[in-house]
Amino acid sequence: MEQKHDNILGLIPARYASSRFPGKPLADIGGKPMIQRVYEQSCKVLPYVYVATDDERIASAVRNFGGRVVMTATTHQSGTDRCAEALAKVEAELGHQFHAVINIQGDEPFISPVQIELLASAFADAATEIATLVKVADNQQDLFNPNKPKVVVSAQGKALYFSRSPIPYLRGADEKEWHEKHRFYNHIGLYGYRADILNKITKLERGTLEKCESLEQLRWLENGYSIAVLETQLESLSIDTPDDLEELKRRGLV
C-alpha cells in the first residue's frame, strides 16, 4: 500500500565546517545531537528522510542514532546543490524515483512537522515547480532586519520577489507604522522542489539579483521559475551561533 508522501524525499543538508559555529549539526540539544532532532521531526511526516553530508563525523553520528545518510561532495556552494546530488544517489540506492524533494534546514532542531506537511502539500498539484513558506512580519524589528528576507506574493500565491529590504515601500507612511498598514511577509527558509526542476536550477549561473541580495532563490525567479508560497503561523527557530544555543538554554527550551 502506498504511504502518504512516499514520492517526496526529505533531505537535510549538513556541513561540519561553519565560520560561525563549527560542528553545529553535532551540537548537543537536550542530550541529542542537533541533526538527530531535525531528523526525528522530519520523519514524523516523510517516510524517506536522509541527511546529506560531506563529513564522516556527521555521517557516523547519523548512523549511530539509526538514521539514513548519503555522502556528497565537499564542493557544493549551497544546500540546494547538495540536495541535487543526494537525490540522484538516493534514487539509485533505493531504485525509487521521487516526484519532489524537501530541503530541511539542519539548524532548526524544533522544526514543526506541521510546516513540513504544509510544504509537502504543495506538491499535490503536479504543476508546482518550487514551494516555500512565509510568515507575517508583524513587528518593526523583523520587518527591518536584513537577516530576515521579505517576500512579495502575487494574488495567485506565487513569489514575485525576495529582498533583505522591507518591500513594498509604503509611500507617505511612517516606517514605525508600516507593519500595521500592510501585510508584509518574512521568508521561512524551507524549500520544496519538483525533482526535475531541482536538477535544472542547480545548473543555472548566479544572476544579478542574487549577487545583489545574496539570496539564491532570486536566481530561480530571474530565470522564470515559479515559486509557490504557503503561509505558516509558526515561528522558525534556527541556531546559527553558539550564542543562539545559549539563549535557548536561558529560555528553558533546551
TAPEPE-V229807 format. One record per helix or strand of 3 or more residues. SS is the DSSP state (hx for helix, st for strand). FROM is the first residue (numbers start at 0). TO is the last residue. If there is no record, write none. Layout:
ss=SS from=FROM to=TO
ss=SS from=FROM to=TO
This chain:
ss=st from=7 to=13
ss=hx from=23 to=25
ss=hx from=33 to=42
ss=st from=47 to=52
ss=hx from=55 to=63
ss=st from=68 to=70
ss=hx from=78 to=93
ss=st from=99 to=102
ss=hx from=112 to=123
ss=st from=129 to=135
ss=hx from=139 to=142
ss=st from=149 to=152
ss=st from=157 to=162
ss=hx from=174 to=180
ss=st from=184 to=193
ss=hx from=194 to=200
ss=hx from=207 to=212
ss=hx from=216 to=221
ss=st from=226 to=230
ss=hx from=241 to=249
